[in-house]
Amino acid sequence: GEYTKCRTLEEAYKKYQKYCRTSANMCPAIEFSIHDPDSIYSDMEYPLPLSSKDRGDLELVPYYNEHPLVNEAIRKVEQLQKQQEKKKHRDTAR
């Protein structure tokens, strides 16, 4: 598969949305890593849930599930999805 490194969550989300539209047979994901020399999970890539409801895999790793940056990223993705839905709704209402 294709791998793209992004500097911001917004950039990663836009690329994710593009892959979803153009690659219907693919299963794109946004992954993250946290650099923490004191953790066995340091610099490992892990999929970011796209909503608070989709935390099943994340709950398997309490370090990630409870990490404030991960929780902030999930909230941010939920906001980006809501913004996209509002935009889509406005565009179809025209």
DSSP file (Angstrom, degrees, kcal/mol; ACC not computed):
  #  RESIDUE AA STRUCTURE BP1 BP2  ACC     N-H-->O    O-->H-N    N-H-->O    O-->H-N    TCO  KAPPA ALPHA  PHI   PSI    X-CA   Y-CA   Z-CA
    1    1 A G              0   0    0      0, 0.0     2,-0.3     0, 0.0    25,-0.0   0.000 360.0 360.0 360.0 174.5    0.0    0.0    0.0
    2    2 A E        -     0   0    0      2,-0.0     2,-0.4     0, 0.0     0, 0.0  -0.659 360.0-160.7 -90.5 143.3    0.9    3.6   -0.2
    3    3 A Y        -     0   0    0     -2,-0.3     2,-0.4     2,-0.0     0, 0.0  -0.992   8.6-178.5-127.0 129.1    2.4    5.4    2.8
    4    4 A T        -     0   0    0     -2,-0.4     2,-0.5     8,-0.0    -2,-0.0  -0.996  16.4-146.4-129.5 130.5    2.3    9.2    3.3
    5    5 A K        -     0   0    0     -2,-0.4     2,-0.3     2,-0.0    -2,-0.0  -0.830  19.7-169.5 -97.0 132.4    3.9   11.1    6.2
    6    6 A C        -     0   0    0     -2,-0.5     3,-0.0     1,-0.1    -2,-0.0  -0.887  24.6-148.2-122.9 152.1    2.1   14.3    7.3
    7    7 A R  S    S+     0   0    0     -2,-0.3     2,-0.3     1,-0.1    -1,-0.1   0.715  82.9  36.2 -90.6 -22.9    3.1   17.0    9.6
    8    8 A T  S  > S-     0   0    0      1,-0.1     4,-2.0     0, 0.0     5,-0.1  -0.902  74.4-125.2-129.8 159.0   -0.4   17.8   10.9
    9    9 A L  H  > S+     0   0    0     -2,-0.3     4,-2.7     2,-0.2     5,-0.2   0.873 112.7  56.8 -66.8 -37.4   -3.5   15.9   11.7
   10   10 A E  H  > S+     0   0    0      2,-0.2     4,-2.3     1,-0.2    -1,-0.2   0.925 108.0  47.1 -60.2 -44.8   -5.5   18.2    9.3
   11   11 A E  H  > S+     0   0    0      1,-0.2     4,-2.2     2,-0.2    -1,-0.2   0.917 112.6  49.4 -62.6 -44.0   -3.2   17.3    6.4
   12   12 A A  H  X S+     0   0    0     -4,-2.0     4,-2.5     1,-0.2    -2,-0.2   0.898 110.3  51.0 -62.8 -40.4   -3.4   13.6    7.3
   13   13 A Y  H  X S+     0   0    0     -4,-2.7     4,-2.7     2,-0.2    -1,-0.2   0.907 109.1  50.5 -65.4 -41.8   -7.2   13.8    7.4
   14   14 A K  H  X S+     0   0    0     -4,-2.3     4,-2.1     2,-0.2    -1,-0.2   0.923 112.9  46.1 -61.6 -43.9   -7.4   15.4    4.0
   15   15 A K  H  X S+     0   0    0     -4,-2.2     4,-2.6     2,-0.2    -2,-0.2   0.895 111.0  53.4 -65.9 -39.2   -5.2   12.8    2.5
   16   16 A Y  H  X S+     0   0    0     -4,-2.5     4,-2.3     2,-0.2    -2,-0.2   0.933 109.3  48.5 -58.8 -47.2   -7.3   10.1    4.2
   17   17 A Q  H  X S+     0   0    0     -4,-2.7     4,-1.9     1,-0.2    -1,-0.2   0.893 110.5  51.6 -61.7 -40.0  -10.5   11.5    2.7
   18   18 A K  H  X S+     0   0    0     -4,-2.1     4,-2.5     1,-0.2     5,-0.2   0.931 109.9  48.8 -62.5 -45.7   -8.8   11.6   -0.7
   19   19 A Y  H  X S+     0   0    0     -4,-2.6     4,-2.2     1,-0.2     7,-0.2   0.880 108.6  54.3 -62.4 -37.9   -7.8    7.9   -0.4
   20   20 A C  H  < S+     0   0    0     -4,-2.3    -1,-0.2     1,-0.2    -2,-0.2   0.895 113.3  42.6 -62.6 -39.4  -11.3    7.0    0.7
   21   21 A R  H  < S+     0   0    0     -4,-1.9     3,-0.3     1,-0.2    -2,-0.2   0.878 123.8  34.5 -73.8 -38.3  -12.8    8.7   -2.5
   22   22 A T  H  < S+     0   0    0     -4,-2.5     2,-0.3     1,-0.2    -2,-0.2   0.614 119.1  46.7 -97.1 -13.1  -10.2    7.4   -5.0
   23   23 A S    ><  +     0   0    0     -4,-2.2     3,-2.0    -5,-0.2    -1,-0.2  -0.579  56.8 164.2-130.7  70.3   -9.4    3.9   -3.6
   24   24 A A  T 3  S+     0   0    0     -3,-0.3    -1,-0.1     1,-0.3    -2,-0.1   0.771  78.8  53.4 -60.9 -26.4  -12.7    2.2   -2.8
   25   25 A N  T 3  S+     0   0    0     -3,-0.1    -1,-0.3     2,-0.0     2,-0.2   0.462  98.0  82.2 -89.0  -0.2  -11.0   -1.2   -2.6
   26   26 A M  S <  S-     0   0    0     -3,-2.0    -3,-0.1    -7,-0.2     0, 0.0  -0.607  71.5-138.9-100.0 162.6   -8.3    0.0   -0.1
   27   27 A C        -     0   0    0     -2,-0.2    -3,-0.1     2,-0.0    -7,-0.1  -0.732  28.4-167.1-118.6  79.5   -8.7    0.4    3.7
   28   28 A P        -     0   0    0      0, 0.0     2,-0.3     0, 0.0   -12,-0.0  -0.250   7.1-177.2 -68.0 157.0   -6.9    3.7    4.4
   29   29 A A        -     0   0    0     20,-0.0     2,-0.6     2,-0.0    -2,-0.0  -0.986  27.9-128.0-148.6 154.3   -6.0    4.6    8.0
   30   30 A I        -     0   0    0     18,-0.4    18,-3.7    -2,-0.3     2,-0.3  -0.941  33.4-169.8-102.0 124.0   -4.4    7.4    9.9
   31   31 A E  E     -A   47   0A   0     -2,-0.6     2,-0.3    16,-0.3    14,-0.1  -0.814   4.6-167.9-113.9 156.7   -1.6    6.2   12.1
   32   32 A F  E     -A   46   0A   0     14,-2.6    14,-2.2    -2,-0.3     2,-0.3  -0.900   6.9-160.5-134.9 163.7    0.3    8.0   14.8
   33   33 A S        -     0   0    0     -2,-0.3     2,-0.5    12,-0.2    12,-0.1  -0.987   8.3-149.4-142.8 151.1    3.4    7.5   16.9
   34   34 A I        -     0   0    0      7,-0.4     9,-2.5    10,-0.4     2,-0.9  -0.982  12.9-139.7-122.3 126.8    4.5    9.0   20.1
   35   35 A H        +     0   0    0     -2,-0.5     7,-0.1     7,-0.2     3,-0.1  -0.779  42.2 146.4 -88.1 110.9    8.2    9.5   20.9
   36   36 A D    >   -     0   0    0     -2,-0.9     3,-2.6     3,-0.2     6,-0.4  -0.799  33.7-162.3-146.4  96.8    8.6    8.7   24.6
   37   37 A P  T 3  S+     0   0    0      0, 0.0    -1,-0.1     0, 0.0     5,-0.0   0.700  91.4  59.8 -56.7 -19.5   11.9    7.1   25.5
   38   38 A D  T 3  S+     0   0    0     -3,-0.1     2,-0.4     3,-0.0    -3,-0.0   0.461  95.9  76.7 -87.7  -0.6   10.4    5.8   28.8
   39   39 A S  S X  S-     0   0    0     -3,-2.6     3,-1.3     1,-0.1    -3,-0.2  -0.862  72.5-140.8-114.2 144.5    7.7    3.7   27.0
   40   40 A I  T 3  S+     0   0    0     -2,-0.4    -1,-0.1     1,-0.2    -2,-0.0   0.655 106.6  59.6 -70.8 -13.7    8.0    0.4   25.2
   41   41 A Y  T >  S+     0   0    0     -5,-0.1     3,-2.1     2,-0.1    -7,-0.4   0.364  74.7 140.4 -94.1   4.1    5.6    1.9   22.6
   42   42 A S  T <  S-     0   0    0     -3,-1.3    -7,-0.2    -6,-0.4     3,-0.1  -0.239  78.0  -4.6 -55.7 129.5    7.9    4.8   21.7
   43   43 A D  T 3  S+     0   0    0     -9,-2.5     2,-0.3     1,-0.2    -1,-0.3   0.523  95.8 137.0  65.7   9.3    7.9    5.5   18.0
   44   44 A M    <   -     0   0    0     -3,-2.1   -10,-0.4   -10,-0.4     2,-0.3  -0.663  54.4-124.7 -81.8 141.5    5.6    2.6   17.2
   45   45 A E        +     0   0    0     -2,-0.3   -12,-0.2   -12,-0.1   -14,-0.0  -0.699  33.7 174.5 -88.8 140.1    2.9    3.4   14.7
   46   46 A Y  E     -A   32   0A   0    -14,-2.2   -14,-2.6    -2,-0.3     2,-0.1  -0.994  35.6-100.1-143.8 143.5   -0.7    2.7   15.7
   47   47 A P  E     -A   31   0A   0      0, 0.0   -16,-0.3     0, 0.0   -18,-0.0  -0.424  31.8-133.2 -70.1 137.8   -4.0    3.4   14.0
   48   48 A L        -     0   0    0    -18,-3.7   -18,-0.4    -2,-0.1     2,-0.1  -0.787  21.2-122.9 -89.0 123.5   -5.9    6.4   15.2
   49   49 A P        -     0   0    0      0, 0.0    28,-0.1     0, 0.0     6,-0.1  -0.408  12.0-141.4 -62.6 142.2   -9.6    5.7   15.8
   50   50 A L  S    S+     0   0    0      4,-0.1     2,-0.3     1,-0.1    31,-0.1   0.419  80.7  17.3 -89.4   2.8  -11.7    8.1   13.7
   51   51 A S  S >  S-     0   0    0      3,-0.1     3,-1.1     1,-0.1    24,-0.1  -0.976  79.3-109.2-161.2 162.7  -14.3    8.5   16.5
   52   52 A S  G >  S+     0   0    0     -2,-0.3     3,-0.5     1,-0.2    -1,-0.1   0.777 118.0  59.5 -64.1 -25.5  -14.6    8.0   20.3
   53   53 A K  G 3  S+     0   0    0      1,-0.2    -1,-0.2     2,-0.1     2,-0.2   0.686  97.3  61.0 -75.6 -18.1  -17.0    5.1   19.5
   54   54 A D  G <   +     0   0    0     -3,-1.1     3,-0.3     1,-0.2    -1,-0.2  -0.291  65.4 118.1-106.4  46.3  -14.3    3.2   17.5
   55   55 A R    <>  +     0   0    0     -3,-0.5     4,-2.6    -2,-0.2     5,-0.2   0.310  32.2 113.9 -97.1   8.8  -11.8    2.8   20.3
   56   56 A G  H  > S+     0   0    0      1,-0.2     4,-0.5    -3,-0.2    -1,-0.2   0.894  83.1  37.4 -49.3 -55.6  -11.7   -1.1   20.4
   57   57 A D  H >4 S+     0   0    0     -3,-0.3     3,-1.1     1,-0.2     4,-0.3   0.878 115.4  55.4 -66.2 -37.2   -8.2   -1.6   19.2
   58   58 A L  H >4 S+     0   0    0      1,-0.3     3,-1.8    -4,-0.2     7,-0.6   0.866  98.9  61.1 -64.8 -35.8   -6.9    1.5   21.1
   59   59 A E  H 3< S+     0   0    0     -4,-2.6    -1,-0.3     1,-0.3    -2,-0.2   0.692  91.0  69.3 -66.1 -17.3   -8.3    0.1   24.4
   60   60 A L  T << S+     0   0    0     -3,-1.1    -1,-0.3    -4,-0.5    -2,-0.2   0.708 101.2  48.8 -71.3 -19.0   -6.0   -2.9   24.0
   61   61 A V    X>  -     0   0    0     -3,-1.8     4,-2.5    -4,-0.3     3,-1.0  -0.828  69.6-171.4-123.2  90.5   -3.1   -0.6   24.7
   62   62 A P  H 3> S+     0   0    0      0, 0.0     4,-2.4     0, 0.0     5,-0.2   0.811  83.0  65.2 -53.4 -33.1   -3.8    1.5   27.8
   63   63 A Y  H 34 S+     0   0    0      1,-0.2     4,-0.4     2,-0.2    -4,-0.1   0.931 112.9  32.9 -55.9 -46.1   -0.8    3.7   27.2
   64   64 A Y  H X4 S+     0   0    0     -3,-1.0     3,-0.9    -6,-0.2    -1,-0.2   0.904 115.6  57.1 -76.1 -42.8   -2.3    5.0   24.0
   65   65 A N  H 3< S+     0   0    0     -4,-2.5    -2,-0.2    -7,-0.6    -1,-0.2   0.831 116.2  36.0 -59.3 -34.1   -6.0    4.8   25.2
   66   66 A E  T 3< S+     0   0    0     -4,-2.4    -1,-0.3    -5,-0.2    -2,-0.2   0.454  87.8 117.2 -99.7  -2.4   -5.2    7.1   28.2
   67   67 A H    <>  -     0   0    0     -3,-0.9     4,-2.2    -4,-0.4     3,-0.3  -0.512  61.0-142.5 -73.3 128.3   -2.6    9.4   26.5
   68   68 A P  H  > S+     0   0    0      0, 0.0     4,-2.3     0, 0.0     5,-0.2   0.846  99.3  53.5 -60.7 -35.3   -3.9   13.0   26.4
   69   69 A L  H  > S+     0   0    0      2,-0.2     4,-2.1     1,-0.2     5,-0.1   0.884 109.4  48.4 -67.7 -36.9   -2.4   13.7   22.9
   70   70 A V  H  > S+     0   0    0     -3,-0.3     4,-2.2     2,-0.2    -1,-0.2   0.928 112.5  48.0 -67.2 -44.9   -4.2   10.6   21.5
   71   71 A N  H  X S+     0   0    0     -4,-2.2     4,-2.1     1,-0.2    -2,-0.2   0.878 111.3  50.9 -64.2 -37.5   -7.5   11.7   23.0
   72   72 A E  H  X S+     0   0    0     -4,-2.3     4,-2.4    -5,-0.2    -1,-0.2   0.905 109.1  51.4 -64.2 -41.5   -7.0   15.2   21.7
   73   73 A A  H  X S+     0   0    0     -4,-2.1     4,-2.5     2,-0.2    -2,-0.2   0.891 108.4  51.3 -63.8 -39.8   -6.3   13.9   18.2
   74   74 A I  H  X S+     0   0    0     -4,-2.2     4,-2.2     2,-0.2    -1,-0.2   0.928 110.8  48.2 -63.6 -44.2   -9.5   11.8   18.3
   75   75 A R  H  X S+     0   0    0     -4,-2.1     4,-2.1     1,-0.2    -2,-0.2   0.905 111.4  51.3 -60.9 -40.9  -11.5   14.8   19.4
   76   76 A K  H  X S+     0   0    0     -4,-2.4     4,-2.5     2,-0.2    -2,-0.2   0.908 108.9  49.7 -64.0 -42.9   -9.9   16.8   16.5
   77   77 A V  H  X S+     0   0    0     -4,-2.5     4,-2.5     1,-0.2    -1,-0.2   0.903 109.1  52.7 -63.7 -40.1  -10.7   14.2   13.9
   78   78 A E  H  X S+     0   0    0     -4,-2.2     4,-2.1     2,-0.2    -1,-0.2   0.903 110.0  48.8 -61.2 -39.9  -14.3   14.2   15.2
   79   79 A Q  H  X S+     0   0    0     -4,-2.1     4,-2.6     2,-0.2    -2,-0.2   0.916 110.1  51.0 -64.5 -43.3  -14.4   18.0   14.7
   80   80 A L  H  X S+     0   0    0     -4,-2.5     4,-2.2     1,-0.2    -2,-0.2   0.890 110.2  50.1 -61.6 -39.2  -12.9   17.6   11.2
   81   81 A Q  H  X S+     0   0    0     -4,-2.5     4,-2.4     2,-0.2    -1,-0.2   0.904 110.5  49.3 -66.0 -41.0  -15.6   15.1   10.3
   82   82 A K  H  X S+     0   0    0     -4,-2.1     4,-2.5     2,-0.2    -2,-0.2   0.913 110.8  50.2 -64.1 -42.3  -18.4   17.4   11.6
   83   83 A Q  H  X S+     0   0    0     -4,-2.6     4,-2.4     1,-0.2    -2,-0.2   0.906 110.8  49.6 -61.1 -41.8  -17.0   20.3    9.6
   84   84 A Q  H  X S+     0   0    0     -4,-2.2     4,-2.7     2,-0.2    -2,-0.2   0.905 110.1  50.3 -65.0 -41.5  -16.9   18.1    6.5
   85   85 A E  H  X S+     0   0    0     -4,-2.4     4,-2.5     2,-0.2    -2,-0.2   0.911 110.5  49.6 -63.3 -42.3  -20.5   17.0    7.1
   86   86 A K  H  X S+     0   0    0     -4,-2.5     4,-2.6     2,-0.2    -2,-0.2   0.923 112.6  47.6 -61.5 -43.9  -21.7   20.6    7.5
   87   87 A K  H  X S+     0   0    0     -4,-2.4     4,-2.7     2,-0.2    -2,-0.2   0.917 112.0  49.5 -63.3 -43.9  -19.8   21.6    4.3
   88   88 A K  H  X S+     0   0    0     -4,-2.7     4,-2.0     1,-0.2    -1,-0.2   0.901 111.5  49.5 -61.9 -41.1  -21.3   18.6    2.4
   89   89 A H  H  X S+     0   0    0     -4,-2.5     4,-1.3     2,-0.2    -2,-0.2   0.912 112.1  47.5 -65.3 -43.0  -24.8   19.5    3.7
   90   90 A R  H  X S+     0   0    0     -4,-2.6     4,-0.7     1,-0.2    -2,-0.2   0.910 111.2  51.7 -63.1 -42.4  -24.3   23.2    2.6
   91   91 A D  H >< S+     0   0    0     -4,-2.7     3,-0.5     1,-0.2    -1,-0.2   0.867 111.5  45.9 -64.9 -36.5  -23.0   22.1   -0.9
   92   92 A T  H 3< S+     0   0    0     -4,-2.0    -1,-0.2     1,-0.2    -2,-0.2   0.735 106.0  61.0 -78.8 -21.2  -26.0   19.8   -1.5
   93   93 A A  H 3<        0   0    0     -4,-1.3    -1,-0.2     1,-0.2    -2,-0.2   0.639 360.0 360.0 -77.9 -13.9  -28.5   22.5   -0.3
   94   94 A R    <<        0   0    0     -4,-0.7    -1,-0.2    -3,-0.5    -2,-0.1   0.482 360.0 360.0 -75.3 360.0  -27.4   24.9   -3.1
